[in-house]
Amino acid sequence: MKILVCISHVPDTTSKINFSDDNKMFDNQGVQFVINPNDEFGLTRAMWFKEKQNATVDVINVGSSVTEPTLRKALAIGADKAIRIDSEPIDGFFVAKQISDYITSNPYDLIIAGRESIDYNGAMVPGLIAGLTKMNFITNCTNLEIENNFATLEREIDGGKEILTCNLPLIIGGQKGLVEESDLRIPNMRGIMQARQKPLDVIPCSDLDSKTKSIKFQKPAPREEVKLVSSDNLDQLIEMLHNEAKVL
C-alpha cells in the first residue's frame, strides 16, 4: 500500500504573530514553525500502516525551501520520502491543484491530510484534492482501518459519530482521534541521522493559477476587561446582561 501524507508548515501556536507592509504580509521573523497538528496525527497513523502492513509512506508539501526542516522532521519520524513542490502556497485551491497534479502522475492508495491547518483554518485542501482527482473522500476522520484494499472509517458528525466503508483509493481529512496526542512520535537520534540520507525531491509547480488574493490581515480585537459584579447586586448583573452583553 502506498500512502501520501500532506504536510503543512505552520506557526507554532505559542509564537507571537505580526504582520508587515501595512498588514499585507505575514511577518515570519522570530516565528517557530512546526508540522500542522492535524497532519501529524495523520503521519503517525501512516507509520502504523507502515509497521503493521508494510506500507510505504511519502510526505508532500507546497512551499519554499524554508519548509524543508519540517519535511526532514517527517522523514525522521519515519516517512520514506519527501516531495516539496517549489512554490509559495498562495491559497487552498492552489495547494490542492499542485498536489492533485502530482498524484495524477504518481498514484497512491491512500492520501492523508489534516482536516484543516491551524494557520488559516480553511478546511479546503483535502476536499479539493478529492474533487480534482475524483477520489473517495472522508473528512473529520477519527479512526481508519484498512484491510484488503477496503477501508473502514469513523468520523465526527453533529451529535455523534458515523461509521463508513469504501474502497481505495481514498483521501481523508484527519484530526485528533485518528491517533491521540500521547501516540505522537518524537524523532530520535537514529531517525534524525537516517532522515539526512532519505530523498527529498524538489519539483516545480505545475502552474501559478490562484483563485484568491489576500488584501490585508487583521488581528482579533483584544478581549475587554472583565467586569466583576457583587453577588449582592443582582439587579446590576441583570441590567448588564440585558443591555451590554445582550444575552437576555
Order of alpha helices (4+ residues) and beta strands (2+ residues): beta-beta-beta-beta-beta-alpha-beta-alpha-beta-alpha-beta-alpha-beta-beta-beta-beta-alpha-beta-alpha
